[in-house]
Amino acid sequence: APPFFVRPDAFADIQVTAKAYVVYDIVGGQVIAAHNEQKELPLASLTKIMTAYTSKLISEEGGRATITISPSYKNLDFGLQAQQSWKLSELLKYMLVFSSNDAADIIADTFGGKEVFVARMNALAVEKGMQLFFTSPSGLDTGSIAGGKGSAVTVARLLALVRQTYPELFDATTHTRVTVRTQERALSGIPNTNQSINQFFGAVASKTGFTDNAGGNLAIIVDPTLGRPVCIVVLGSTREDRFTDVYTLYQALRKSY
């Protein structure tokens, strides 16, 4: 791809809470602006990007396209019920929009069980040359052990890869509320964990993450100039400041053209 010319001075005085961030030109594979972009940090629910990718690949290899929730699951996230049946595509939509830990666990259990599924996630990271490591399909931490670990620039590359491979996967994450459908009924008004998504003109993907260990994480892809999508990732912010951090970087990006 030809170089992506921006004014670097647009990012000169950036002030954010995040421990690390990156503004990444997907087409050119170039870092536009960054801070600690190679630093390995806990990913929290950004892990679910790899969970979605892994489940889609397994399904295409002959795995199930329909998932029935086991009766063993209790006290599930809003709208989920034992013995409920879902198309994988709808359950992934629910998982990514609502950042449902239960949905991630159900998907992993369906495709070989959590241990087997997480091993496949890690194998895919190695296959794609990405320094990522996972211990959980949801990204939940176990004590001091992170559910997922990686750098801001690697998360940007992962999100770009997954959206390029399955462009429909993140469409729902660009809306503040969505409707998802089980095999039995529709669930309306499912809230996006990124309620600020409407602030980003040209948004095509979004994923939030938060744990006490990770702090606030957020990754989005925007395409403010047609055909030149850019990924913005912040890691290690706060629950509230992750949204303002990304918006600050987004505003600087728009000024830099």
ChimeraX attribute file (.defattr): number of C-alpha atoms within 10 A of each C-alpha:
attribute: neighborCount
match mode: 1-to-1
recipient: residues
	/A:1	7
	/A:2	6
	/A:3	10
	/A:4	16
	/A:5	9
	/A:6	13
	/A:7	14
	/A:8	13
	/A:9	12
	/A:10	17
	/A:11	18
	/A:12	10
	/A:13	8
	/A:14	12
	/A:15	10
	/A:16	18
	/A:17	17
	/A:18	22
	/A:19	19
	/A:20	23
	/A:21	31
	/A:22	27
	/A:23	27
	/A:24	24
	/A:25	22
	/A:26	21
	/A:27	15
	/A:28	14
	/A:29	15
	/A:30	14
	/A:31	17
	/A:32	20
	/A:33	21
	/A:34	19
	/A:35	15
	/A:36	15
	/A:37	24
	/A:38	16
	/A:39	16
	/A:40	18
	/A:41	21
	/A:42	29
	/A:43	34
	/A:44	29
	/A:45	32
	/A:46	29
	/A:47	29
	/A:48	27
	/A:49	25
	/A:50	27
	/A:51	27
	/A:52	26
	/A:53	21
	/A:54	24
	/A:55	25
	/A:56	21
	/A:57	11
	/A:58	16
	/A:59	14
	/A:60	10
	/A:61	9
	/A:62	8
	/A:63	14
	/A:64	16
	/A:65	14
	/A:66	16
	/A:67	22
	/A:68	19
	/A:69	18
	/A:70	15
	/A:71	10
	/A:72	7
	/A:73	14
	/A:74	11
	/A:75	9
	/A:76	13
	/A:77	13
	/A:78	11
	/A:79	13
	/A:80	21
	/A:81	16
	/A:82	14
	/A:83	13
	/A:84	16
	/A:85	19
	/A:86	21
	/A:87	15
	/A:88	20
	/A:89	19
	/A:90	17
	/A:91	24
	/A:92	28
	/A:93	24
	/A:94	26
	/A:95	23
	/A:96	27
	/A:97	27
	/A:98	22
	/A:99	26
	/A:100	22
	/A:101	19
	/A:102	19
	/A:103	24
	/A:104	27
	/A:105	20
	/A:106	20
	/A:107	26
	/A:108	23
	/A:109	18
	/A:110	19
	/A:111	18
	/A:112	14
	/A:113	13
	/A:114	19
	/A:115	14
	/A:116	12
	/A:117	24
	/A:118	22
	/A:119	16
	/A:120	19
	/A:121	25
	/A:122	20
	/A:123	15
	/A:124	16
	/A:125	19
	/A:126	13
	/A:127	9
	/A:128	13
	/A:129	10
	/A:130	17
	/A:131	15
	/A:132	24
	/A:133	22
	/A:134	25
	/A:135	22
	/A:136	28
	/A:137	31
	/A:138	30
	/A:139	29
	/A:140	25
	/A:141	20
	/A:142	11
	/A:143	8
	/A:144	7
	/A:145	14
	/A:146	21
	/A:147	25
	/A:148	26
	/A:149	23
	/A:150	22
	/A:151	25
	/A:152	32
	/A:153	28
	/A:154	21
	/A:155	29
	/A:156	27
	/A:157	18
	/A:158	20
	/A:159	26
	/A:160	24
	/A:161	15
	/A:162	19
	/A:163	18
	/A:164	12
	/A:165	12
	/A:166	13
	/A:167	13
	/A:168	14
	/A:169	21
	/A:170	23
	/A:171	15
	/A:172	21
	/A:173	27
	/A:174	24
	/A:175	21
	/A:176	17
	/A:177	18
	/A:178	18
	/A:179	14
	/A:180	21
	/A:181	17
	/A:182	19
	/A:183	13
	/A:184	9
	/A:185	11
	/A:186	11
	/A:187	15
	/A:188	12
	/A:189	11
	/A:190	17
	/A:191	17
	/A:192	23
	/A:193	19
	/A:194	23
	/A:195	14
	/A:196	14
	/A:197	21
	/A:198	12
	/A:199	11
	/A:200	18
	/A:201	13
	/A:202	17
	/A:203	21
	/A:204	24
	/A:205	24
	/A:206	28
	/A:207	26
	/A:208	29
	/A:209	28
	/A:210	24
	/A:211	20
	/A:212	12
	/A:213	19
	/A:214	25
	/A:215	22
	/A:216	27
	/A:217	33
	/A:218	30
	/A:219	24
	/A:220	26
	/A:221	27
	/A:222	19
	/A:223	16
	/A:224	18
	/A:225	12
	/A:226	8
	/A:227	8
	/A:228	13
	/A:229	19
	/A:230	29
	/A:231	27
	/A:232	28
	/A:233	32
	/A:234	34
	/A:235	34
	/A:236	27
	/A:237	23
	/A:238	20
	/A:239	17
	/A:240	12
	/A:241	19
	/A:242	27
	/A:243	22
	/A:244	15
	/A:245	24
	/A:246	24
	/A:247	18
	/A:248	15
	/A:249	24
	/A:250	22
	/A:251	13
	/A:252	21
	/A:253	21
	/A:254	13
	/A:255	13
	/A:256	15
	/A:257	13
